[in-house]
Amino acid sequence: MGQKGFVMATKSPNPVDRHVGSRVRMRRMLIGMSQEKLGEALGITFQQIQKYEKGTNRIGASRLHQLAQVLGVPVDFFYEGAPLAQSAPGFAEEPASTYVADFLTTAEGLELMKAFVRVKDARIRRRLVELVRTLAGESEDESGA
């Protein structure tokens, strides 16, 4: 309970804050940097990095600029694929699906992507895609390929 008997409402993270945080996490993992190392580079704790990556703490403009420098990306990298602001019904396009970005923010997705891009033979890459489709129970007709 909060002050004077009121229950404190827990506020869920803003979708853009969550998106920016997930992009920080994806880039950090892609370059193989720990939360501790990133925190050291920024002069903050790894717990703060965790909060940024979850979107529970907002990242200020100067901190985002610092993150971009440390992670070696332009600032707009963090906003790529961000959810669109809500507008009047019928006046905006549907937001693009974020399933690829969501997948790449997982340890498995990142590991799979890193291994896949190291496969140089196009035939082997195609066979890997077919294997994953088979394991997932999807035919080529269903995938649109």
DSSP file (Angstrom, degrees, kcal/mol; ACC not computed):
  #  RESIDUE AA STRUCTURE BP1 BP2  ACC     N-H-->O    O-->H-N    N-H-->O    O-->H-N    TCO  KAPPA ALPHA  PHI   PSI    X-CA   Y-CA   Z-CA
    1    1 A M              0   0    0      0, 0.0     6,-0.3     0, 0.0     3,-0.1   0.000 360.0 360.0 360.0 145.1    0.0    0.0    0.0
    2    2 A G    >   -     0   0    0      4,-4.2     3,-0.9     1,-0.3     5,-0.1   0.072 360.0 -33.5 -91.2-153.8    1.1    3.5   -0.7
    3    3 A Q  G >  S+     0   0    0      1,-0.2     3,-2.1     2,-0.2    -1,-0.3  -0.337 124.1   3.8 -66.9 146.4    0.4    6.7    1.2
    4    4 A K  G 3  S-     0   0    0      1,-0.3    -1,-0.2    -3,-0.1    -2,-0.0   0.778 131.3 -58.0  50.7  36.5   -2.9    7.1    3.0
    5    5 A G  G <  S+     0   0    0     -3,-0.9     2,-0.3     1,-0.3    -1,-0.3   0.514  97.2 139.2  79.6   4.4   -4.2    3.6    2.2
    6    6 A F    <   -     0   0    0     -3,-2.1    -4,-4.2    -5,-0.1     2,-0.5  -0.637  53.4-125.3 -83.4 141.0   -3.9    4.0   -1.6
    7    7 A V        -     0   0    0     -2,-0.3     2,-0.4    -6,-0.3    -1,-0.0  -0.728  25.0-124.9 -83.8 129.2   -2.6    1.0   -3.6
    8    8 A M        -     0   0    0     -2,-0.5     2,-0.3     1,-0.0    -1,-0.0  -0.624  22.1-135.5 -76.9 125.6    0.3    2.0   -5.8
    9    9 A A        -     0   0    0     -2,-0.4     2,-0.6     1,-0.0    -1,-0.0  -0.628  12.3-131.3 -80.5 135.7   -0.3    1.1   -9.4
   10   10 A T        -     0   0    0     -2,-0.3     2,-0.4     1,-0.0    -1,-0.0  -0.793  21.2-142.6 -88.7 125.1    2.6   -0.5  -11.2
   11   11 A K        -     0   0    0     -2,-0.6     3,-0.1    45,-0.1    -1,-0.0  -0.726  10.6-133.1 -90.5 129.5    3.1    1.2  -14.5
   12   12 A S        -     0   0    0     -2,-0.4    43,-0.0     1,-0.1    -1,-0.0  -0.522  36.2 -90.1 -79.9 151.7    4.1   -1.0  -17.4
   13   13 A P        -     0   0    0      0, 0.0    43,-0.1     0, 0.0    -1,-0.1  -0.245  43.8-102.4 -61.7 145.7    6.9    0.2  -19.6
   14   14 A N     >  -     0   0    0     41,-0.4     4,-2.5     1,-0.1     5,-0.2  -0.436  29.6-123.0 -62.4 138.5    6.2    2.4  -22.6
   15   15 A P  H  > S+     0   0    0      0, 0.0     4,-2.2     0, 0.0    -1,-0.1   0.844 112.4  50.1 -57.1 -35.0    6.3    0.3  -25.8
   16   16 A V  H  > S+     0   0    0      2,-0.2     4,-3.0     1,-0.2     5,-0.2   0.909 109.9  50.0 -70.6 -40.6    9.0    2.6  -27.3
   17   17 A D  H  > S+     0   0    0      1,-0.2     4,-2.4     2,-0.2    -1,-0.2   0.908 112.4  48.2 -61.6 -41.3   11.1    2.4  -24.2
   18   18 A R  H  X S+     0   0    0     -4,-2.5     4,-2.4    37,-0.2    -2,-0.2   0.907 112.5  49.0 -64.1 -41.4   10.8   -1.4  -24.3
   19   19 A H  H  X S+     0   0    0     -4,-2.2     4,-2.0    -5,-0.2    -2,-0.2   0.945 111.8  47.1 -64.0 -48.9   11.7   -1.4  -28.0
   20   20 A V  H  X S+     0   0    0     -4,-3.0     4,-2.0     1,-0.2    -1,-0.2   0.921 113.3  50.4 -59.5 -43.9   14.8    0.9  -27.5
   21   21 A G  H  X S+     0   0    0     -4,-2.4     4,-2.5    -5,-0.2    -1,-0.2   0.893 108.5  51.2 -61.3 -40.7   15.9   -1.3  -24.6
   22   22 A S  H  X S+     0   0    0     -4,-2.4     4,-2.6     1,-0.2    -1,-0.2   0.848 108.9  51.6 -67.1 -32.1   15.5   -4.5  -26.6
   23   23 A R  H  X S+     0   0    0     -4,-2.0     4,-2.4    55,-0.2    -1,-0.2   0.861 108.2  51.7 -71.0 -35.2   17.7   -3.0  -29.4
   24   24 A V  H  X S+     0   0    0     -4,-2.0     4,-2.7     2,-0.2    -2,-0.2   0.953 112.9  45.9 -61.3 -48.8   20.3   -2.1  -26.8
   25   25 A R  H  X S+     0   0    0     -4,-2.5     4,-2.8     1,-0.2     5,-0.3   0.926 112.0  50.6 -59.8 -46.9   20.3   -5.7  -25.6
   26   26 A M  H  X S+     0   0    0     -4,-2.6     4,-2.4     1,-0.2    -1,-0.2   0.931 114.0  43.7 -58.7 -47.5   20.4   -7.1  -29.1
   27   27 A R  H  X S+     0   0    0     -4,-2.4     4,-1.9     2,-0.2    -1,-0.2   0.912 113.2  51.6 -66.3 -41.9   23.4   -4.9  -30.1
   28   28 A R  H  <>S+     0   0    0     -4,-2.7     5,-2.7    -5,-0.2     4,-0.3   0.927 114.1  43.6 -59.8 -45.1   25.2   -5.6  -26.8
   29   29 A M  H ><5S+     0   0    0     -4,-2.8     3,-1.0     3,-0.2    -1,-0.2   0.878 108.6  58.7 -68.3 -37.5   24.7   -9.4  -27.3
   30   30 A L  H 3<5S+     0   0    0     -4,-2.4    -1,-0.2     1,-0.3    -2,-0.2   0.865 110.8  41.4 -60.5 -37.3   25.7   -9.2  -31.0
   31   31 A I  T 3<5S-     0   0    0     -4,-1.9    -1,-0.3    -5,-0.1    -2,-0.2   0.416 116.0-115.6 -92.5   2.4   29.1   -7.7  -30.2
   32   32 A G  T < 5 +     0   0    0     -3,-1.0     2,-0.4    -4,-0.3    -3,-0.2   0.826  61.9 150.0  73.4  32.5   29.5  -10.1  -27.2
   33   33 A M      < -     0   0    0     -5,-2.7    -1,-0.2    -6,-0.2    -2,-0.1  -0.825  39.4-133.5-101.9 136.2   29.6   -7.5  -24.5
   34   34 A S     >  -     0   0    0     -2,-0.4     4,-2.2     1,-0.1     5,-0.2  -0.389  22.9-114.7 -79.6 162.7   28.3   -8.2  -21.0
   35   35 A Q  H  > S+     0   0    0      1,-0.2     4,-2.6     2,-0.2     5,-0.2   0.868 118.6  55.6 -62.3 -35.8   26.0   -5.9  -19.1
   36   36 A E  H  > S+     0   0    0      2,-0.2     4,-2.5     1,-0.2    -1,-0.2   0.934 108.0  46.4 -62.7 -46.7   28.8   -5.4  -16.6
   37   37 A K  H  > S+     0   0    0      2,-0.2     4,-2.3     1,-0.2    -2,-0.2   0.900 113.4  48.9 -64.5 -40.7   31.2   -4.2  -19.3
   38   38 A L  H  X S+     0   0    0     -4,-2.2     4,-1.5     2,-0.2    -1,-0.2   0.928 111.1  50.5 -64.9 -43.4   28.6   -1.9  -20.9
   39   39 A G  H  X>S+     0   0    0     -4,-2.6     5,-2.8     1,-0.2     4,-1.2   0.914 109.9  50.3 -58.8 -44.1   27.9   -0.5  -17.5
   40   40 A E  H  <5S+     0   0    0     -4,-2.5     3,-0.5     1,-0.2    -1,-0.2   0.915 108.1  52.9 -60.1 -43.5   31.6    0.1  -16.8
   41   41 A A  H  <5S+     0   0    0     -4,-2.3    -1,-0.2     1,-0.2    -2,-0.2   0.802 117.2  38.7 -63.1 -28.3   31.9    1.9  -20.2
   42   42 A L  H  <5S-     0   0    0     -4,-1.5    -1,-0.2    -3,-0.3    -2,-0.2   0.526 112.0-116.7 -98.9  -8.6   29.0    4.2  -19.3
   43   43 A G  T  <5S+     0   0    0     -4,-1.2     2,-0.3    -3,-0.5    -3,-0.2   0.815  79.2 106.2  75.9  30.6   29.9    4.6  -15.6
   44   44 A I  S   <S-     0   0    0     -5,-2.8    -1,-0.3    -6,-0.2    -2,-0.2  -0.838  73.2 -89.7-133.4 171.6   26.7    2.9  -14.3
   45   45 A T     >  -     0   0    0     -2,-0.3     4,-1.5     1,-0.1     3,-0.3  -0.381  29.4-118.8 -81.5 159.9   25.8   -0.4  -12.7
   46   46 A F  H  > S+     0   0    0      1,-0.2     4,-2.3     2,-0.2     5,-0.1   0.796 115.2  63.4 -66.6 -25.8   24.8   -3.5  -14.6
   47   47 A Q  H  > S+     0   0    0      2,-0.2     4,-2.0     1,-0.2    -1,-0.2   0.882 101.0  50.5 -64.0 -37.1   21.5   -3.3  -12.8
   48   48 A Q  H  > S+     0   0    0     -3,-0.3     4,-2.4     2,-0.2    -1,-0.2   0.900 108.1  52.5 -65.9 -40.1   20.8    0.0  -14.6
   49   49 A I  H  X S+     0   0    0     -4,-1.5     4,-2.9     1,-0.2    -2,-0.2   0.920 107.7  52.5 -60.4 -43.0   21.7   -1.6  -17.9
   50   50 A Q  H  X S+     0   0    0     -4,-2.3     4,-1.9     1,-0.2     6,-0.2   0.913 109.3  48.7 -57.9 -43.8   19.1   -4.4  -17.1
   51   51 A K  H  X>S+     0   0    0     -4,-2.0     6,-1.4     2,-0.2     5,-1.4   0.893 111.9  49.0 -65.7 -39.7   16.5   -1.7  -16.4
   52   52 A Y  H ><5S+     0   0    0     -4,-2.4     3,-0.7     1,-0.2    -2,-0.2   0.942 111.3  49.9 -61.3 -47.0   17.3    0.1  -19.7
   53   53 A E  H 3<5S+     0   0    0     -4,-2.9    -2,-0.2     1,-0.3    -1,-0.2   0.813 112.4  46.4 -66.3 -30.3   17.1   -3.2  -21.6
   54   54 A K  H 3<5S-     0   0    0     -4,-1.9    -1,-0.3    -5,-0.2    -2,-0.2   0.630 110.3-122.6 -83.0 -14.7   13.7   -4.1  -20.1
   55   55 A G  T <<5S+     0   0    0     -4,-0.9   -41,-0.4    -3,-0.7   -37,-0.2   0.545  79.6 120.8  83.9   7.3   12.4   -0.6  -20.8
   56   56 A T  S   <S+     0   0    0     -5,-1.4     2,-0.4    -6,-0.2    -4,-0.2   0.801  75.4  42.7 -75.8 -27.0   11.6   -0.1  -17.1
   57   57 A N  S    S-     0   0    0     -6,-1.4    -2,-0.2    -9,-0.1    -1,-0.1  -0.975  91.0-125.5-116.3 132.9   13.9    2.9  -17.0
   58   58 A R        -     0   0    0     -2,-0.4     2,-0.6     1,-0.1    -6,-0.1  -0.420  18.2-128.1 -73.3 149.7   13.9    5.4  -19.8
   59   59 A I        -     0   0    0     -7,-0.1    -1,-0.1    -2,-0.1   -39,-0.0  -0.893  23.3-137.1-101.6 120.2   17.1    6.3  -21.6
   60   60 A G     >  -     0   0    0     -2,-0.6     4,-2.7     1,-0.1     5,-0.2  -0.226  25.2-103.7 -71.2 165.5   17.8   10.0  -21.8
   61   61 A A  H  > S+     0   0    0      1,-0.2     4,-2.1     2,-0.2     5,-0.1   0.900 119.9  45.9 -59.5 -46.4   19.2   11.6  -25.0
   62   62 A S  H  > S+     0   0    0      1,-0.2     4,-2.0     2,-0.2    -1,-0.2   0.880 114.2  49.2 -68.2 -35.7   22.8   12.0  -23.8
   63   63 A R  H  > S+     0   0    0      2,-0.2     4,-2.9     1,-0.2    -2,-0.2   0.889 109.8  51.8 -68.5 -39.0   22.8    8.4  -22.4
   64   64 A L  H  X S+     0   0    0     -4,-2.7     4,-2.4     2,-0.2    -2,-0.2   0.889 108.8  51.1 -63.5 -38.2   21.4    7.1  -25.7
   65   65 A H  H  X S+     0   0    0     -4,-2.1     4,-2.0    -5,-0.2    -2,-0.2   0.921 110.9  48.4 -63.3 -44.2   24.2    9.0  -27.5
   66   66 A Q  H  X S+     0   0    0     -4,-2.0     4,-2.7     2,-0.2     5,-0.2   0.927 110.6  51.2 -60.0 -46.7   26.8    7.4  -25.2
   67   67 A L  H  X S+     0   0    0     -4,-2.9     4,-2.9     1,-0.2     5,-0.2   0.912 108.0  52.5 -57.9 -44.1   25.2    4.0  -25.8
   68   68 A A  H  X>S+     0   0    0     -4,-2.4     5,-2.3     1,-0.2     4,-0.9   0.909 111.4  46.6 -59.8 -42.9   25.4    4.5  -29.6
   69   69 A Q  H  <5S+     0   0    0     -4,-2.0     3,-0.5     3,-0.2    -2,-0.2   0.942 115.2  44.8 -64.7 -47.8   29.1    5.4  -29.4
   70   70 A V  H  <5S+     0   0    0     -4,-2.7    -2,-0.2     1,-0.2    -1,-0.2   0.885 118.4  43.2 -64.6 -39.2   30.0    2.4  -27.1
   71   71 A L  H  <5S-     0   0    0     -4,-2.9    -1,-0.2    -5,-0.2    -2,-0.2   0.517 110.1-122.4 -87.8  -5.2   28.0   -0.1  -29.1
   72   72 A G  T  <5S+     0   0    0     -4,-0.9    -3,-0.2    -3,-0.5    -4,-0.1   0.868  70.4 112.7  71.1  39.1   29.2    1.3  -32.4
   73   73 A V  S   <S-     0   0    0     -5,-2.3    -1,-0.2    -6,-0.2    -2,-0.1  -0.939  71.0-100.1-135.2 158.4   25.9    2.2  -34.0
   74   74 A P    >   -     0   0    0      0, 0.0     3,-1.7     0, 0.0     4,-0.4  -0.452  39.1-111.3 -72.6 156.0   24.1    5.4  -35.0
   75   75 A V  G >  S+     0   0    0      1,-0.3     3,-1.5     2,-0.2     4,-0.4   0.866 115.8  62.9 -55.9 -39.1   21.4    6.7  -32.5
   76   76 A D  G >> S+     0   0    0      1,-0.3     3,-1.1     2,-0.2     4,-0.8   0.685  83.8  78.9 -66.2 -14.8   18.6    5.9  -35.0
   77   77 A F  G X4 S+     0   0    0     -3,-1.7     3,-0.8     1,-0.2    -1,-0.3   0.886  88.5  56.7 -53.9 -39.5   19.5    2.2  -34.8
   78   78 A F  G <4 S+     0   0    0     -3,-1.5    -1,-0.2    -4,-0.4   -55,-0.2   0.708 107.8  47.2 -69.3 -20.0   17.7    2.0  -31.5
   79   79 A Y  G X4 S+     0   0    0     -3,-1.1     3,-2.4    -4,-0.4    -1,-0.2   0.513  77.7 124.0 -99.7  -7.0   14.5    3.3  -33.1
   80   80 A E  T << S+     0   0    0     -3,-0.8    -3,-0.0    -4,-0.8   -57,-0.0  -0.359  88.1   5.0 -58.9 124.2   14.4    1.0  -36.1
   81   81 A G  T 3  S+     0   0    0      1,-0.2    -1,-0.3    -2,-0.1     3,-0.1   0.599  92.2 161.4  78.4  11.8   11.1   -0.9  -36.1
   82   82 A A    <   -     0   0    0     -3,-2.4    -1,-0.2     1,-0.1    14,-0.2  -0.299  48.9 -94.0 -64.6 148.4    9.8    1.0  -33.1
   83   83 A P        -     0   0    0      0, 0.0     2,-0.1     0, 0.0    -1,-0.1  -0.331  43.7-114.8 -62.3 145.1    6.0    1.0  -32.6
   84   84 A L        -     0   0    0      1,-0.1     3,-0.1    -3,-0.1     2,-0.1  -0.459  31.9 -99.4 -79.2 152.8    4.2    3.9  -34.1
   85   85 A A        -     0   0    0     -2,-0.1     2,-0.2     1,-0.1    -1,-0.1  -0.393  47.4 -96.8 -66.2 149.0    2.4    6.4  -31.9
   86   86 A Q        +     0   0    0     -3,-0.1     2,-0.3    -2,-0.1    -1,-0.1  -0.479  51.9 174.2 -68.7 135.0   -1.4    5.9  -31.7
   87   87 A S        -     0   0    0     -2,-0.2     5,-0.1     1,-0.1     3,-0.1  -0.770  42.2 -56.8-131.7-179.8   -3.3    8.0  -34.1
   88   88 A A  S >  S-     0   0    0     -2,-0.3     3,-1.9     1,-0.1     4,-0.3  -0.277  70.1 -91.4 -59.7 141.8   -7.0    8.3  -35.1
   89   89 A P  T 3  S+     0   0    0      0, 0.0    -1,-0.1     0, 0.0    -3,-0.0  -0.269 110.3  17.1 -56.6 136.3   -8.5    5.0  -36.4
   90   90 A G  T 3  S+     0   0    0      2,-0.2    -2,-0.1    -3,-0.1     3,-0.0   0.372 105.3  87.7  86.7  -4.8   -8.2    4.6  -40.2
   91   91 A F  S <  S+     0   0    0     -3,-1.9     2,-0.3     2,-0.1    -3,-0.1   0.410  81.4  54.1-108.5   2.6   -5.5    7.3  -40.6
   92   92 A A  S    S-     0   0    0     -4,-0.3    -2,-0.2    -5,-0.1     2,-0.1  -0.965  80.8-111.2-136.1 152.3   -2.3    5.2  -40.0
   93   93 A E        -     0   0    0     -2,-0.3     3,-0.1     1,-0.1    -2,-0.1  -0.433  47.8 -93.3 -73.1 154.9   -0.8    2.0  -41.4
   94   94 A E        -     0   0    0     -2,-0.1    -1,-0.1     1,-0.1     3,-0.1  -0.457  50.2-101.0 -65.3 141.0   -0.7   -1.0  -39.2
   95   95 A P        -     0   0    0      0, 0.0    -1,-0.1     0, 0.0     3,-0.1  -0.369  42.1-103.5 -64.4 144.3    2.6   -1.2  -37.3
   96   96 A A        -     0   0    0    -14,-0.2     2,-0.1     1,-0.1   -12,-0.1  -0.324  42.5 -95.6 -65.8 149.1    5.1   -3.7  -38.8
   97   97 A S        -     0   0    0      1,-0.1     3,-0.3    -3,-0.1     4,-0.2  -0.397  27.5-158.3 -65.8 142.3    5.5   -7.0  -37.0
   98   98 A T     >  +     0   0    0      1,-0.2     4,-2.9     2,-0.1     5,-0.2   0.150  57.7 115.1-107.1  18.0    8.4   -7.0  -34.6
   99   99 A Y  H  > S+     0   0    0      1,-0.2     4,-2.4     2,-0.2    -1,-0.2   0.840  75.7  52.1 -61.1 -33.0    8.8  -10.8  -34.5
  100  100 A V  H  > S+     0   0    0     -3,-0.3     4,-2.5     2,-0.2    -1,-0.2   0.949 112.9  43.3 -68.1 -47.7   12.2  -10.6  -36.1
  101  101 A A  H  > S+     0   0    0      2,-0.2     4,-0.9     1,-0.2    -2,-0.2   0.906 114.3  51.5 -62.9 -41.1   13.6   -8.1  -33.7
  102  102 A D  H >< S+     0   0    0     -4,-2.9     3,-0.6     1,-0.2     4,-0.3   0.920 111.0  48.2 -60.9 -43.5   12.0  -10.0  -30.8
  103  103 A F  H >< S+     0   0    0     -4,-2.4     3,-1.6     1,-0.2     6,-0.4   0.912 109.0  53.2 -62.5 -43.5   13.6  -13.2  -32.0
  104  104 A L  H 3< S+     0   0    0     -4,-2.5    -1,-0.2     1,-0.3    -2,-0.2   0.629  99.3  63.3 -71.8 -11.9   17.0  -11.6  -32.3
  105  105 A T  T << S+     0   0    0     -4,-0.9    -1,-0.3    -3,-0.6     2,-0.3   0.509  88.5  87.6 -88.2  -3.8   16.9  -10.3  -28.8
  106  106 A T  S <> S-     0   0    0     -3,-1.6     4,-2.3    -4,-0.3     5,-0.2  -0.657  85.6-124.7 -89.9 153.1   16.8  -13.8  -27.5
  107  107 A A  H  > S+     0   0    0     -2,-0.3     4,-2.4     1,-0.2     5,-0.2   0.903 112.4  48.9 -60.5 -41.6   20.1  -15.7  -26.8
  108  108 A E  H  > S+     0   0    0      2,-0.2     4,-2.8     1,-0.2     5,-0.2   0.915 110.7  49.5 -66.2 -43.1   19.0  -18.5  -29.1
  109  109 A G  H  > S+     0   0    0     -6,-0.4     4,-2.5     1,-0.2    -2,-0.2   0.917 113.2  46.0 -61.9 -44.1   18.0  -16.2  -31.9
  110  110 A L  H  X S+     0   0    0     -4,-2.3     4,-2.5    -7,-0.3    -1,-0.2   0.913 113.8  48.5 -65.5 -43.3   21.2  -14.3  -31.8
  111  111 A E  H  X S+     0   0    0     -4,-2.4     4,-2.3    -5,-0.2    -2,-0.2   0.918 112.9  48.1 -62.9 -44.4   23.3  -17.5  -31.7
  112  112 A L  H  X S+     0   0    0     -4,-2.8     4,-2.7     1,-0.2    -2,-0.2   0.916 112.4  48.7 -62.6 -44.3   21.4  -19.0  -34.6
  113  113 A M  H  X S+     0   0    0     -4,-2.5     4,-2.3    -5,-0.2    -2,-0.2   0.917 111.1  49.9 -63.2 -43.8   21.8  -15.8  -36.7
  114  114 A K  H  X S+     0   0    0     -4,-2.5     4,-0.7     1,-0.2    -1,-0.2   0.919 114.7  44.2 -61.3 -44.1   25.5  -15.6  -36.0
  115  115 A A  H >X S+     0   0    0     -4,-2.3     3,-0.7     1,-0.2     4,-0.6   0.911 111.7  53.9 -66.6 -42.3   26.1  -19.2  -36.9
  116  116 A F  H >< S+     0   0    0     -4,-2.7     3,-1.3     1,-0.2    -2,-0.2   0.904 105.4  51.6 -61.5 -43.7   23.8  -18.9  -40.0
  117  117 A V  H 3< S+     0   0    0     -4,-2.3    -1,-0.2     1,-0.3    -2,-0.2   0.708 102.2  61.8 -70.9 -16.6   25.7  -15.9  -41.5
  118  118 A R  H << S+     0   0    0     -4,-0.7     2,-0.7    -3,-0.7    -1,-0.3   0.657  81.1  94.4 -79.5 -15.2   29.0  -17.8  -41.1
  119  119 A V    <<  -     0   0    0     -3,-1.3     6,-0.0    -4,-0.6    -4,-0.0  -0.692  54.7-178.0 -78.0 114.1   27.7  -20.5  -43.5
  120  120 A K        +     0   0    0     -2,-0.7     2,-0.5     4,-0.0    -1,-0.2   0.780  53.3  90.1 -87.5 -28.3   29.1  -19.4  -46.9
  121  121 A D     >  -     0   0    0      1,-0.2     4,-2.2     2,-0.0     3,-0.2  -0.599  64.0-154.4 -76.8 117.1   27.6  -22.1  -49.2
  122  122 A A  H  > S+     0   0    0     -2,-0.5     4,-2.3     1,-0.2    -1,-0.2   0.835  93.2  55.7 -61.4 -34.8   24.2  -20.9  -50.4
  123  123 A R  H  > S+     0   0    0      2,-0.2     4,-2.2     1,-0.2    -1,-0.2   0.911 108.5  47.3 -65.4 -40.9   23.0  -24.5  -50.9
  124  124 A I  H  > S+     0   0    0      2,-0.2     4,-2.3     1,-0.2    -2,-0.2   0.910 110.8  51.9 -66.5 -41.1   23.8  -25.4  -47.3
  125  125 A R  H  X S+     0   0    0     -4,-2.2     4,-2.0     1,-0.2    -2,-0.2   0.915 109.9  49.5 -60.2 -42.2   22.0  -22.2  -46.1
  126  126 A R  H  X S+     0   0    0     -4,-2.3     4,-2.3     1,-0.2    -1,-0.2   0.905 110.3  50.6 -63.3 -41.5   18.9  -23.2  -48.1
  127  127 A R  H  X S+     0   0    0     -4,-2.2     4,-2.5     1,-0.2    -1,-0.2   0.863 107.6  54.0 -65.2 -35.8   19.0  -26.7  -46.7
  128  128 A L  H  X S+     0   0    0     -4,-2.3     4,-2.5     2,-0.2    -1,-0.2   0.906 108.1  49.3 -63.9 -41.5   19.2  -25.2  -43.2
  129  129 A V  H  X S+     0   0    0     -4,-2.0     4,-2.4     2,-0.2    -2,-0.2   0.924 111.7  49.1 -62.4 -44.0   16.1  -23.2  -43.8
  130  130 A E  H  X S+     0   0    0     -4,-2.3     4,-2.5     1,-0.2    -2,-0.2   0.903 110.1  51.9 -61.7 -40.9   14.3  -26.3  -45.1
  131  131 A L  H  X S+     0   0    0     -4,-2.5     4,-2.7     2,-0.2    -2,-0.2   0.930 110.5  46.9 -60.8 -47.1   15.4  -28.2  -42.0
  132  132 A V  H  X S+     0   0    0     -4,-2.5     4,-2.0     1,-0.2    -1,-0.2   0.905 111.6  51.4 -64.0 -41.1   14.1  -25.6  -39.7
  133  133 A R  H  X>S+     0   0    0     -4,-2.4     5,-3.0     2,-0.2     4,-0.6   0.918 111.0  48.6 -60.4 -43.1   10.8  -25.4  -41.6
  134  134 A T  H ><5S+     0   0    0     -4,-2.5     3,-1.1     1,-0.2    -2,-0.2   0.929 111.3  49.1 -62.3 -45.8   10.5  -29.2  -41.3
  135  135 A L  H 3<5S+     0   0    0     -4,-2.7    -1,-0.2     1,-0.3    -2,-0.2   0.837 112.0  49.4 -62.7 -32.6   11.2  -29.1  -37.6
  136  136 A A  H 3<5S-     0   0    0     -4,-2.0    -1,-0.3    -5,-0.2    -2,-0.2   0.535 115.1-117.5 -83.7  -6.8    8.6  -26.4  -37.2
  137  137 A G  T <<5 +     0   0    0     -3,-1.1     2,-0.4    -4,-0.6    -3,-0.2   0.806  68.7 135.9  76.9  29.2    6.0  -28.4  -39.2
  138  138 A E      < -     0   0    0     -5,-3.0    -1,-0.3    -6,-0.2     2,-0.2  -0.914  42.9-147.8-114.2 136.4    5.8  -25.8  -42.0
  139  139 A S     >  -     0   0    0     -2,-0.4     4,-1.2    -3,-0.1     3,-0.4  -0.573  29.7-111.2 -93.8 164.9    5.7  -26.5  -45.7
  140  140 A E  H  >>S+     0   0    0      1,-0.2     5,-1.0     2,-0.2     4,-0.9   0.849 117.8  60.3 -63.3 -32.5    7.1  -24.2  -48.3
  141  141 A D  H  45S+     0   0    0      1,-0.2     3,-0.4     2,-0.2    -1,-0.2   0.873 105.0  48.3 -61.8 -37.0    3.6  -23.5  -49.6
  142  142 A E  H  45S+     0   0    0     -3,-0.4    -1,-0.2     1,-0.2    -2,-0.2   0.778 107.4  56.1 -73.2 -27.2    2.6  -22.1  -46.1
  143  143 A S  H  <5S-     0   0    0     -4,-1.2    -1,-0.2    -3,-0.2    -2,-0.2   0.656 104.2-123.5 -84.3 -14.9    5.7  -19.9  -45.9
  144  144 A G  T  <5       0   0    0     -4,-0.9    -3,-0.1    -3,-0.4    -4,-0.1   0.574 360.0 360.0  83.9   8.0    5.1  -18.0  -49.1
  145  145 A A      <       0   0    0     -5,-1.0    -4,-0.1     0, 0.0    -5,-0.1   0.445 360.0 360.0 -85.1 360.0    8.6  -19.0  -50.4
